């Protein structure tokens, strides 16, 4: 337990320093912890960057408003690439078979497209690639999640079919 804690804290400290794709793979204790601590939060930053909201105040679009906000969106995608790379490491991949590597590579590739979309400030692309990213998450979860009842994360704006 003590060791698990220390790893988790180390990984948090790394991401607080603004780790990028060149950093050493982040090591956390287990897949579930790394998903909850890193993958999900970064994916949410990306998914929430561009959204169509419809409520009692009417319909409106949420889009990054400044270079800083676009950069934060791109940075989230960059971190997802690094996290996908980390998941190829033996502490995550061991015993999982070749499909695991295909899914992790899929996440790296799509997160790369996501970064490009944010770097070019294209809201349409961010929305579209966000949908693809969601499918990549779900595809791996369908195969590897211990209890399918847990299911893929549902995020507003992300599970809409991309067009
Ligand atoms: C290569 C496979 C793979 C990919 C890709 C993947 N996940 Fe996961 N994810 C897992 C596995 C396996 C678990 C279950 C871990 C466990 O319970 O031991 C999991 C669990 C989770 C959980 C925790 C659910 C819970 O029960 O607490 C969240 C949240 C999550 N993933 C989000 C994401 C998001 C968001 C993405 C895409 C950006 C993603 N995952 C991509 C394999 C993957």
Boltz pocket constraint, residues with backbone or C-beta under 6 A from the ligand:
constraints:
  - pocket:
      binder: B
      contacts: [[A, 30], [A, 31], [A, 32], [A, 35], [A, 36], [A, 39], [A, 40], [A, 43], [A, 80], [A, 87], [A, 99], [A, 100], [A, 103], [A, 104], [A, 107], [A, 133], [A, 134], [A, 136], [A, 137], [A, 138], [A, 140], [A, 141], [A, 144], [A, 145], [A, 146], [A, 150], [A, 151], [A, 153]]
      max_distance: 6.0
